[in-house]
Amino acid sequence: MTLEPLRKALRAETDAELKRRLDEVEDECARLVADADAEARVLVRQGRLDGEAAAAREGARRRAAATRKAREIRLRARQRQVEELERLAREAVLGARSDGRYPALRERLTATVREQLGPDAAIEDDPEGLGGVIGHRGKASVDYTLPALADRAIAGLGEELERLWR
């Protein structure tokens, strides 16, 4: 009796089992690779979404900072313009002292002080470098110097002055 047929049968069975196991391993590897590819696509998509969201947040932060900076620049420019307007108005109003109508203006300002503070109010007429009048009575005082009148006139512009920047 020869063992050759038995050996051939065992070999065929072993080869078949080996092929089946190799096929299973290949299938498992293919599934693992497919799962890894799918997970990689999900991670890439999520990474892209996270990156886009981070970029959007950074863009919004930068836009907000730029908007704040522009607003600060505009406000500083407005403030400088108002200060320049005040300076020019004070210079212009001080020129009224050389106008022939200036004594009548001082008289009207003095009458206004007396109306507000009473007939016994102390009047400082034409204060040095300021023009106009200042009135005092006890703790009360009113300032009708020319620069103060110019400042009040500018402050009184309110909305009209604000419209200059719109």
C-alpha positions as CSV (number, residue, x, y, z in Angstrom):
1,M,0.0,0.0,0.0
2,T,1.3,3.3,-0.9
3,L,0.7,6.5,1.0
4,E,0.8,8.6,-2.1
5,P,-3.0,8.9,-2.6
6,L,-3.3,9.8,1.1
7,R,-0.5,12.3,0.8
8,K,-2.2,13.8,-2.3
9,A,-5.5,14.0,-0.5
10,L,-4.0,15.7,2.6
11,R,-2.0,18.0,0.4
12,A,-5.1,19.0,-1.6
13,E,-7.0,19.5,1.7
14,T,-4.1,21.6,3.1
15,D,-3.8,23.6,-0.1
16,A,-7.6,24.2,-0.1
17,E,-7.5,25.3,3.6
18,L,-4.5,27.5,2.9
19,K,-6.2,29.1,-0.1
20,R,-9.4,29.7,2.0
21,R,-7.4,31.3,4.8
22,L,-5.4,33.4,2.4
23,D,-8.7,34.5,0.8
24,E,-10.0,35.4,4.3
25,V,-6.9,37.3,5.1
26,E,-7.0,39.2,1.8
27,D,-10.7,40.0,2.4
28,E,-10.0,41.2,5.9
29,C,-7.1,43.3,4.6
30,A,-9.3,44.8,1.9
31,R,-12.0,45.6,4.5
32,L,-9.3,47.1,6.8
33,V,-8.0,49.2,3.9
34,A,-11.5,50.3,2.9
35,D,-12.3,51.2,6.5
36,A,-9.1,53.1,6.8
37,D,-9.8,54.9,3.6
38,A,-13.3,55.8,4.7
39,E,-12.0,57.0,8.1
40,A,-9.3,59.0,6.3
41,R,-12.0,60.7,4.1
42,V,-14.0,61.5,7.2
43,L,-11.0,62.9,9.0
44,V,-10.0,64.9,5.9
45,R,-13.5,66.3,5.6
46,Q,-13.7,67.1,9.3
47,G,-10.2,68.7,9.2
48,R,-11.3,70.8,6.2
49,L,-14.5,71.8,8.0
50,D,-12.5,72.6,11.2
51,G,-10.0,74.6,9.2
52,E,-12.8,76.5,7.4
53,A,-14.5,77.3,10.7
54,A,-11.2,78.4,12.2
55,A,-10.5,80.6,9.2
56,A,-14.0,82.0,9.4
57,R,-13.5,82.8,13.1
58,E,-10.1,84.4,12.4
59,G,-11.5,86.4,9.5
60,A,-14.4,87.6,11.7
61,R,-11.9,88.5,14.5
62,R,-9.7,90.4,12.0
63,R,-12.7,92.2,10.5
64,A,-13.9,93.2,13.9
65,A,-10.4,94.5,14.9
66,A,-10.1,96.4,11.6
67,T,-13.6,97.9,12.1
68,R,-12.6,99.0,15.7
69,K,-9.4,100.5,14.4
70,A,-11.2,102.4,11.6
71,R,-13.8,103.7,14.1
72,E,-11.0,104.8,16.4
73,I,-9.2,106.6,13.5
74,R,-12.5,108.3,12.5
75,L,-13.2,109.4,16.1
76,R,-9.6,110.8,16.5
77,A,-9.9,112.6,13.2
78,R,-13.3,114.0,14.2
79,Q,-11.9,115.1,17.6
80,R,-9.0,116.8,15.9
81,Q,-11.4,118.6,13.5
82,V,-13.6,119.7,16.4
83,E,-10.5,121.0,18.2
84,E,-9.4,122.8,15.1
85,L,-12.9,124.3,14.7
86,E,-12.8,125.4,18.3
87,R,-9.4,127.0,17.9
88,L,-10.4,128.8,14.7
89,A,-13.7,130.0,16.3
90,R,-11.9,131.3,19.4
91,E,-9.4,133.2,17.2
92,A,-12.2,134.6,15.1
93,V,-14.3,135.7,18.0
94,L,-11.4,137.4,19.7
95,G,-11.1,139.5,16.6
96,A,-14.5,141.0,17.6
97,R,-12.6,143.2,20.1
98,S,-11.4,145.3,17.3
99,D,-14.9,145.7,15.8
100,G,-16.6,149.1,16.5
101,R,-19.7,147.1,17.8
102,Y,-17.7,145.4,20.5
103,P,-18.5,148.0,23.3
104,A,-22.2,147.5,22.7
105,L,-21.8,143.7,22.8
106,R,-20.0,144.1,26.2
107,E,-22.9,146.2,27.5
108,R,-25.5,143.6,26.4
109,L,-23.4,140.8,28.0
110,T,-23.2,142.9,31.3
111,A,-27.0,143.4,31.2
112,T,-27.4,139.6,30.8
113,V,-25.2,138.9,33.8
114,R,-27.2,141.4,35.9
115,E,-30.4,139.7,34.8
116,Q,-29.1,136.3,35.8
117,L,-27.2,137.1,39.0
118,G,-28.8,140.3,40.1
119,P,-28.0,144.0,40.0
120,D,-25.3,143.7,42.6
121,A,-23.3,141.1,40.7
122,A,-19.5,141.8,40.4
123,I,-18.6,142.2,36.7
124,E,-15.2,141.5,35.3
125,D,-15.3,143.6,32.1
126,D,-13.1,142.6,29.1
127,P,-10.9,140.1,31.0
128,E,-7.3,140.2,29.7
129,G,-6.9,138.1,26.5
130,L,-10.5,136.8,26.7
131,G,-12.8,139.7,26.0
132,G,-16.5,139.7,26.9
133,V,-17.5,139.7,30.6
134,I,-17.5,137.4,33.7
135,G,-20.0,137.9,36.4
136,H,-19.9,136.7,40.1
137,R,-22.3,136.9,42.9
138,G,-21.6,134.7,45.9
139,K,-20.8,131.2,44.7
140,A,-22.6,131.7,41.4
141,S,-20.8,132.9,38.4
142,V,-21.3,133.2,34.6
143,D,-18.7,133.2,31.9
144,Y,-19.5,135.3,28.9
145,T,-16.0,135.7,27.7
146,L,-15.6,135.5,23.9
147,P,-13.9,132.1,23.9
148,A,-16.6,130.7,26.2
149,L,-19.3,132.0,23.9
150,A,-17.5,130.4,20.9
151,D,-17.3,127.1,22.7
152,R,-21.0,127.2,23.6
153,A,-21.9,128.0,20.0
154,I,-19.9,125.0,18.8
155,A,-21.4,122.7,21.5
156,G,-24.8,124.0,20.5
157,L,-24.3,122.7,17.0
158,G,-24.8,119.1,18.2
159,E,-26.5,117.2,15.4
160,E,-25.6,119.8,12.8
161,L,-21.9,119.3,13.6
162,E,-22.4,115.5,13.7
163,R,-23.9,115.6,10.2
164,L,-20.6,116.9,8.8
165,W,-19.2,113.4,9.1
166,R,-22.1,111.5,7.6
